[in-house]
Amino acid sequence: MLEALLLRESVSLVEELLDRIREDPAEITPHRFVRSTYLATVRRPLVSALVTGDAELLGRLMDSAVRSKQLLANERFVTVLTRNGLLRSDIDHLGYAMQATSAGFYLIDNLATRQPELALDLEARADAFAHTIRHAFEPPGEPDPGALKAAATELGTVLEELVATYRAWIYSAGPGRPPG
């Protein structure tokens, strides 16, 4: 039941990101996309709790087909953005490096509650995250508009597939039936 609620929130989050990409293909640039994702996640307490450490719930979802689809979507994200020149291609283990960086930005919020000197307002945290992604993982200069459009189209499809997977899980998993 909690998993279904979480996935409904995830559908809402991904649809919000899709709307932003459809409105402006430049939203797919990594620094803008992670900023939007961070803000959308942190504004959804249930999703935020999962991302920042509900190991039991995360474990149940990790074993599901949903998690497999999420991992595939993350992998495709890096592949598509690199192929379109929106991520640097000279970084070994780029996906890992980006995920480790992202995890740090989500997890530092837990530390900030115990260490006030780490506390920043939400927009400042999102800006710091975007700045880090921009300067660590994106090539210098402005992206090619054609590459932005191509990446936005392809990754829009990836996100639509992820929403479809979430919905299939929500509506196929009922009381007493295992998900995925």
C-alpha positions in Angstrom: 0.0 0.0 0.0 2.8 2.4 0.9 4.6 1.4 -2.2 1.6 2.3 -4.4 1.3 5.7 -2.7 5.0 6.3 -3.2 4.7 5.4 -6.9 1.7 7.7 -7.3 3.9 10.5 -6.0 6.6 9.4 -8.3 4.2 9.6 -11.3 3.4 13.1 -10.3 7.1 14.0 -10.0 8.0 12.5 -13.4 5.0 14.2 -15.1 6.1 17.5 -13.7 9.5 17.0 -15.2 8.0 15.9 -18.5 5.9 19.1 -18.6 9.0 21.2 -18.0 10.9 19.4 -20.8 8.0 19.8 -23.3 7.8 23.5 -22.4 11.5 24.1 -22.9 13.8 21.4 -24.3 16.8 23.2 -22.6 15.4 21.9 -19.3 17.1 18.6 -20.3 20.6 20.1 -19.7 21.9 18.1 -16.8 22.3 21.0 -14.4 18.8 22.3 -15.0 17.3 18.8 -14.9 18.9 17.9 -11.6 17.9 21.2 -10.1 14.3 20.6 -11.2 14.4 17.0 -10.0 15.9 18.0 -6.7 13.2 20.7 -6.0 10.4 18.3 -7.1 11.7 15.6 -4.9 12.3 17.6 -1.8 8.8 19.2 -2.1 7.3 15.7 -1.9 8.0 14.4 1.6 7.3 10.8 0.9 9.6 10.7 -2.1 12.2 12.7 -0.3 12.1 10.2 2.7 12.7 7.3 0.3 15.6 9.0 -1.4 17.2 10.0 1.9 17.1 6.7 3.5 14.1 4.5 4.1 16.1 1.4 3.6 13.2 -1.1 4.2 10.9 0.5 1.7 13.7 1.1 -0.8 14.7 -2.5 -0.4 11.2 -3.7 -1.4 11.2 -1.4 -4.4 14.8 -2.4 -5.3 13.7 -5.9 -5.8 10.9 -5.0 -8.2 10.6 -4.5 -11.9 10.0 -0.8 -11.1 13.6 -0.5 -9.8 14.9 -2.2 -12.8 13.1 0.3 -15.0 14.5 3.2 -12.9 18.0 2.0 -13.2 17.6 1.6 -17.0 16.2 5.1 -17.2 19.2 6.5 -15.3 21.6 4.6 -17.6 19.8 5.9 -20.7 19.8 9.4 -19.3 23.6 9.4 -19.1 24.0 7.7 -22.5 21.6 10.0 -24.3 23.1 13.2 -22.8 26.6 12.1 -23.5 25.8 11.1 -27.1 24.3 14.5 -27.6 27.3 16.4 -26.2 25.4 17.5 -23.0 27.6 15.6 -20.7 31.4 15.2 -20.9 32.6 12.0 -22.5 36.1 12.1 -20.9 35.0 11.0 -17.4 35.4 7.4 -16.5 32.4 5.9 -14.7 30.3 9.0 -15.4 27.0 7.5 -14.2 28.5 6.5 -10.9 30.1 9.8 -10.4 26.9 11.7 -11.1 24.8 9.3 -8.8 27.4 9.7 -6.0 27.2 13.5 -6.4 23.4 13.4 -6.4 23.3 11.2 -3.3 25.5 13.7 -1.5 23.1 16.6 -2.1 20.1 14.6 -1.0 21.8 13.1 2.1 23.4 16.3 3.3 20.0 17.6 4.3 19.9 14.9 7.0 23.2 16.3 8.4 22.0 19.9 8.1 19.3 19.2 10.8 22.1 18.3 13.2 24.7 20.9 12.0 23.1 24.3 11.5 26.1 25.6 9.7 25.2 23.3 6.8 21.7 24.6 6.5 20.7 26.5 3.4 17.3 27.4 2.0 15.8 25.1 -0.6 16.6 27.3 -3.6 20.2 27.8 -2.5 20.7 24.0 -2.2 19.2 23.5 -5.6 21.4 26.2 -7.1 24.5 24.6 -5.5 23.6 21.2 -6.9 23.0 22.7 -10.4 26.3 24.6 -10.2 28.2 21.4 -9.2 26.7 19.3 -12.0 27.3 22.1 -14.6 31.0 22.5 -13.8 31.9 18.9 -13.0 30.0 17.0 -15.7 29.0 19.3 -18.6 31.3 20.4 -21.4 32.1 24.1 -21.4 30.0 26.4 -23.6 26.4 26.4 -24.6 24.8 23.3 -26.0 23.7 22.9 -29.6 19.9 23.6 -29.8 19.5 20.6 -32.1 21.2 18.3 -29.6 18.9 19.7 -26.9 15.8 19.0 -28.9 17.0 15.5 -29.8 17.9 14.7 -26.2 14.7 16.1 -24.9 12.6 14.1 -27.3 14.4 10.8 -26.5 14.5 11.3 -22.8 10.8 12.4 -22.8 10.1 9.0 -24.2 12.2 7.4 -21.4 10.2 9.3 -18.8 6.9 8.4 -20.4 7.9 4.7 -20.2 8.9 5.1 -16.6 5.4 6.6 -15.8 3.8 3.7 -17.6 5.9 1.2 -15.5 4.9 3.0 -12.3 1.2 2.9 -13.3 1.3 -0.8 -14.3 2.8 -1.6 -10.9 0.3 0.5 -9.0 -2.7 -1.1 -10.7 -1.4 -4.6 -10.8 -0.3 -4.8 -7.2 -3.2 -5.3 -4.9 -3.6 -6.5 -1.3 -1.8 -9.8 -0.9 -0.2 -9.7 -4.3 3.5 -8.9 -4.7 4.4 -6.0 -7.0 6.5 -6.3 -10.1 
